[in-house]
Amino acid sequence: MDVRDGDLVQVVDAVDDLVRVRALSRGDTWGVPPGVLRLATREERQAAGLRPYQTGCDECAAFEAARRTAAEGGDVQRSRNATAAAYTHWIVAHSASAPRRGN
């Protein structure tokens, strides 16, 4: 979620000091500072027709806490890395293929 305008976006990559995102409908990507992104709420994901985040995942909570701390600390590289780590964990651990892994 881009907090500047409330748009739900998909994280694609991290390049230099920016996180590359795109609209859920795909298309072109653009760069945003990591500090303007936050995870969408369950309600926001549901409204967009997306799967909800896993609840009760200790790793998700730890990654999100680290992401918030890094964003508040002003270290752009650390914030970018923490954002990428949180999203990568969610994709790997809780993606559409997760039921096969028991998640």
N, C-alpha and C positions, 0 to 999 in steps of 0.2 A: 504494500500500500504506500503510495507516494503521499505523504502527509501534507504537502503543499496544496494539492488540489483534490485529494481524496480519491484519486484514480487507483484502481486495482491493477497492478502490473506484475509481469513475470520476470524474475531475475534470470538473465541469460549468461552473464559473464562479469568478470571484474577486469577493468583495463585502466592502467595508471592509477589515478586517484578517484576513479569513478566506478560505479556499478552499472553495467549495461542492462537495460530493461526493455520490455516491449509490452504493448497492449495484449490483453488476453486473446484477442482475435488474430494474433500473430502480426506479421508485417515488419516494418522497419524497427530497428533498435535505436536507443539513444542513451546517453550517459547521464547519471544523476549522482550527486554526492551521497555517500552511504548514510549520512545522518538524516536524510529526508525520507528514509524507508523504515517501515515497521511491518511486522507480520499482520496480516488481515485477521480480524476477529472471526470467530465461528459464524456469526450472523452475516458478516460481509461476504465470506466465502460461500455460504448457503445462497445468499441473494444473487451471487454471480454464477450459481450452478456448479460450484467446485466442491470437491471432497473436503470435509472439515479436517483441521489439524488433529493429530492424535492427542488425546488428553491423557494425563498421567505418565507421560514419558519424561523421566528424570533428565535424560540427555537433552531433549528439546528445551526444557526449563533452564538447564545450565548454559546451553548455547545462547538462548535468548537473553539471559542475564548478562553474559559476557558481551553480547552485542550492544546492549543498552549501556553498559559501563564504558565500553570503548567509544561509543558515539558521544557520550557525555564528557569524556576526557579530552576530546579535541585532537587526538592522534588519528589522522586520516587513514594512514596505512593500517593501523590496528583495527580501526572501525570497519574498513573495507574487508579485511580478512575475517573478522568476527561475523560480519553479515554473510559473507560467502560460506563460512563454516556452518552457520545456523541453517541456511537454505539447503546446502548440500546434504547435511544430515537428514533434514526432513524428506528430501527427494529420495535419498538412498534407503532410509529406514522405513518410510511411510508412503512410498509411491503406490501406484495402481497395482504393482506386482506384490505388494506387501502381504496380502492374504496367504500367498504361498510360503511366506517366511513366518507366518503365525503372528504378524503384527496387527 
